[in-house]
Amino acid sequence: MCGRFYVPEDASIQMIRAIVERLEHRNIKVKTGDVFPGDMAAVVASNRQLQLQPFAMEWGYHLSDGKRIINARSETASQKAMFADGIRQRRCLIPAQHYYEWEKTDGKKVKYSIEPRGSDGFFLAGIYRMEAGKPVFTILTRDAAERIAFIHERMPVILPNEAVEDWLNPKYHGEDILNAAMTQMQFKICESV
């Protein structure tokens, strides 16, 4: 599961800095630091000409009862009406330095920051839809990697670099790319405050 991720405020990671600066150049403000559901985040998607472009999107699909759907199970998303169109043709990338997860033990919660080992920023796999003329996104999740499972049984889908452009190309089946993305990465896990 992914309920919060981190985008460096100083945008020290070159890939993330380029995305945020392109949005700021267009006078679009996105959240940096800890990004929470409901925040306006920097996201990369294909434009109508199938060119990669940064967009500002709100995190979380809205439900009629006021709740948000912030994550979708990658294994079943294509079979759910709410997510099927996103898997088919509305895919996005969410840049991050790390994401957070909480381990619940003995009534206490321990916060961890998690990122691929040796990472200089990475992309989470996401899908989006339009609500009242504005784009909103959700993050796809998968079963947790063995090293992370003690914290939580789910984790976001982190796309390997070679799958990034394919994920945004609607000519490729989303399920195939997600399956290929389930490679075993090594993770850096740090207890966080």
Buried (B, 14 or more C-beta within 10 A) or exposed (E): BBBBBBBBEEBEBEBBBEBBEBBBEEEBEBBBEEBBBBBBBBBBBBEEEEEBBBBBBBBBBBEEEEEBBBBBBBBEBBEEEBBBEBBBEBBBBBBBBBBBBBBEEEEEEEBBBBBBEEBEBBBBBBBBBEEEEEBBBBBBBBBBBEBBEEBBEBBBBBBBEEBBEBBBEBEBEBBEBBEBBBEEBEBEBEEBE
